[in-house]
Amino acid sequence: MNCGMRRALQVVAWSALLLISPNLFAQGCASCYTTAAAGGSQTAHALRTGILLLLFPPTLIFVGIILTLQRWKAADRRLLNPAHELEFSESEEIE
């Protein structure tokens, strides 16, 4: 089984596990739920907006870390495999 297929199966398995989890829908305490339910439509809108705003910073941090790691890994590969760069320089000198 190749790496891409294995990764896809892992993603599907974790997604299914998270969707089936009973704790997924048990978010929040009773006091928070009661206060939010009694607040009305304006409170619900404010809570939804606040939740969306609070999702952005961790998402941006996560994406930044992933991009940094990918670039770091690519730079590391270039340092570990200098033969590839030598092939280009030797072929340019011959012509």
QUIBEL-V95703 format. One record per residue. RES is the residue in one small letter. D_LAST is the distance of its C-alpha to the last C-alpha in whole Angstrom. Layout:
RES&D_LAST  RES&D_LAST
This chain:
m&43  n&39  c&39  g&39  m&42  r&44  r&43  a&45  l&48  q&48  v&48  v&51  a&53  w&53  s&54  a&57  l&58  l&58  l&60  i&62  s&63  p&67  n&66  l&64  f&67  a&69  q&67  g&69  c&73  a&76  s&77  c&74  y&74  t&78  t&77  a&74  a&76  a&79  g&77  g&77  s&74  q&73  t&72  a&70  h&68  a&68  l&67  r&64  t&63  g&63  i&61  l&58  l&58  l&58  l&55  f&53  p&52  p&52  t&49  l&47  i&47  f&46  v&43  g&42  i&42  i&41  l&38  t&37  l&37  q&35  r&32  w&33  k&33  a&29  a&28  d&30  r&28  r&24  l&26  l&27  n&24  p&21  a&19  h&18  e&16  l&15  e&13  f&11  s&10  e&9  s&7  e&6  e&6  i&4  e&0
